[in-house]
Amino acid sequence: MKQAEDKKTKELPGLGRRGRPPVGERAMTPAERQKAYRERLAEERYDNNARDLSRVTIMKQLVDCFDQLDRRPPDTDLSEGAKYRAEELLAELATRYELDCYKINRRVKAEKVKPLSARVTK
């Protein structure tokens, strides 16, 4: 930077505004930056084909599907979508890791556990 009265010294090239240039006409506010971040996360998490997802993202989506299926009272429309997505993700895992699902021994469903208050006897 030079003094305003100095007419002989040239400006240094490339010295404009400091920092990364803004994406648009101005810098984003923190709220706009957070919104863009959340949109990128949602796009990565839900708008991709299962084949393109990482193992970690597939696991996160499976957890979301199972949370939806465990919800009481169930929302039938959302549960149906969660089942479809969970089946798609499980099929991708089975394909990716060459799992033979027919060799898995199916276990009998466990009986529902009675609440502790009902089991305690005096």
C-alpha positions in Angstrom: 0.0 0.0 0.0 1.3 3.4 -0.8 0.5 6.9 0.4 -2.2 8.9 -1.4 0.3 11.7 -2.2 2.8 9.3 -3.8 2.4 9.6 -7.6 5.7 7.9 -8.6 5.4 4.5 -7.0 3.4 1.9 -8.9 0.7 -0.3 -7.2 1.7 -3.9 -6.6 0.0 -6.2 -9.0 -2.6 -8.6 -7.8 -3.4 -6.9 -4.6 -7.1 -6.4 -4.5 -9.4 -7.6 -1.8 -8.0 -10.1 0.5 -9.3 -13.6 1.0 -11.3 -16.0 -1.1 -13.5 -14.2 -3.7 -17.3 -14.3 -3.0 -19.4 -16.8 -4.8 -21.9 -14.2 -5.9 -21.8 -10.4 -5.9 -21.2 -10.3 -2.1 -20.0 -12.5 0.7 -22.6 -14.9 2.2 -23.9 -14.2 5.6 -23.4 -16.9 8.2 -27.0 -18.0 7.9 -26.7 -18.3 4.1 -23.5 -20.3 4.5 -25.1 -22.7 7.0 -28.2 -23.1 4.8 -25.9 -24.0 1.8 -24.0 -26.5 4.0 -27.2 -28.2 5.1 -28.5 -28.4 1.5 -25.2 -30.0 0.4 -25.5 -32.6 3.3 -29.1 -33.4 2.4 -28.2 -33.8 -1.3 -25.3 -36.0 -0.5 -27.3 -38.1 1.9 -30.6 -38.5 0.1 -30.4 -37.5 -3.6 -27.9 -40.1 -4.8 -28.1 -43.6 -6.1 -27.0 -46.1 -3.5 -24.3 -47.3 -5.8 -22.5 -43.9 -5.6 -22.7 -43.6 -1.8 -19.9 -44.3 0.7 -20.3 -47.1 3.2 -20.7 -44.5 6.0 -23.5 -42.6 4.2 -25.3 -45.9 3.5 -25.1 -46.7 7.2 -26.5 -43.3 8.2 -29.4 -43.7 5.7 -30.1 -47.2 7.1 -30.3 -45.7 10.7 -32.7 -43.1 9.4 -34.9 -45.7 7.8 -34.9 -47.9 10.9 -35.7 -44.9 13.1 -38.7 -44.2 10.8 -39.8 -47.8 11.0 -39.6 -47.8 14.8 -41.7 -44.7 15.2 -44.9 -45.2 17.1 -47.6 -44.6 15.9 -46.3 -45.5 12.5 -46.9 -43.2 9.5 -47.8 -45.7 6.8 -46.7 -43.5 3.9 -43.3 -42.8 5.4 -42.9 -46.3 6.7 -43.5 -47.7 3.2 -40.8 -45.3 1.8 -38.4 -46.2 4.6 -38.9 -50.0 3.9 -38.2 -49.5 0.2 -35.1 -47.4 0.8 -33.8 -49.8 3.4 -34.2 -52.7 1.0 -32.4 -50.8 -1.7 -29.5 -50.0 0.7 -29.2 -53.5 2.0 -29.2 -54.9 -1.6 -26.4 -52.5 -2.4 -24.4 -53.7 0.6 -25.0 -57.3 -0.3 -23.8 -56.7 -3.8 -20.9 -54.5 -2.9 -19.5 -57.0 -0.4 -20.6 -60.1 -2.2 -22.8 -61.3 0.7 -24.8 -64.4 0.2 -28.1 -63.6 2.0 -29.4 -67.1 1.5 -26.8 -68.5 3.9 -28.0 -66.3 6.7 -29.9 -68.4 9.3 -33.2 -66.7 10.1 -33.7 -66.3 13.8 -37.1 -66.6 15.5 -38.4 -63.3 16.7 -37.7 -62.7 20.3 -40.6 -62.4 22.6 -41.5 -59.0 23.8 -40.0 -58.2 27.2 -42.5 -57.3 29.8 -42.0 -54.0 31.6 -40.0 -54.2 34.8 -42.9 -53.2 36.9 -44.9 -56.2 35.7 -42.0 -58.7 36.3 -41.3 -57.6 39.9 -43.2 -59.8 42.4 -43.5 -59.2 46.1 
